[in-house]
Amino acid sequence: MPSTFEEEHRRELLILDTGPIRELVLFHAVDQLQFKGLRGNLKWIVKQDSYIRCTEFIGSFHRKMTSASVVAELNCWIRETDRTGRDRLWNQVSDEFREMRMDEEVVKLLEMDIRSVTAFGPVDVSVLKLAQRYEALSPLVLTIDGALQGACEKAAVRVRHLLEINWLA
């Protein structure tokens, strides 16, 4: 059984990939903002109890962080939605970031291994690079991306798939 220090240290830093943020925003958009046309896009958070478990899990970490590349990827997703709802989706993204007290950092392309960028893309590499940058805080990466999950495991970075939150929270 972990000591109190170990338990608190384990919950020091959560690094979020695009997928979990998109799922939180999507669920809220469908459930609260009545964006019924987006319901079919929900994959991992489809019920209120899943949303609550996810937000409680995220809230259990002292610090939350993502990369600027994740925000750019969210932009690509939002641009594919109906123009009339984009403002409300961006407001929801901003609200989620504020509520989480999310830190956002830039990981420059020149700091990335180009072979990794080719294999996984700059967003995944930026998330992994953040985890390595803050290794002393024993970060946990939260994702829905199996390739990123595998890359994190290979690099000895703690990682969880969003589906696992139902069992961890």
Secondary structure as GFF3:
##gff-version 3
##sequence-region A 1 169
A	DSSP	alpha_helix	4	10	.	.	.	ID=ss1
A	DSSP	beta_strand	13	16	.	.	.	ID=ss2
A	DSSP	alpha_helix	18	31	.	.	.	ID=ss3
A	DSSP	three_ten_helix	36	41	.	.	.	ID=ss4
A	DSSP	alpha_helix	48	59	.	.	.	ID=ss5
A	DSSP	beta_strand	63	67	.	.	.	ID=ss6
A	DSSP	alpha_helix	68	79	.	.	.	ID=ss7
A	DSSP	three_ten_helix	83	85	.	.	.	ID=ss8
A	DSSP	alpha_helix	86	100	.	.	.	ID=ss9
A	DSSP	beta_strand	102	105	.	.	.	ID=ss10
A	DSSP	three_ten_helix	109	111	.	.	.	ID=ss11
A	DSSP	alpha_helix	114	120	.	.	.	ID=ss12
A	DSSP	alpha_helix	122	133	.	.	.	ID=ss13
A	DSSP	three_ten_helix	135	137	.	.	.	ID=ss14
A	DSSP	beta_strand	140	143	.	.	.	ID=ss15
A	DSSP	alpha_helix	146	154	.	.	.	ID=ss16
A	DSSP	beta_strand	158	161	.	.	.	ID=ss17
A	DSSP	three_ten_helix	162	164	.	.	.	ID=ss18
A	DSSP	alpha_helix	165	168	.	.	.	ID=ss19
###
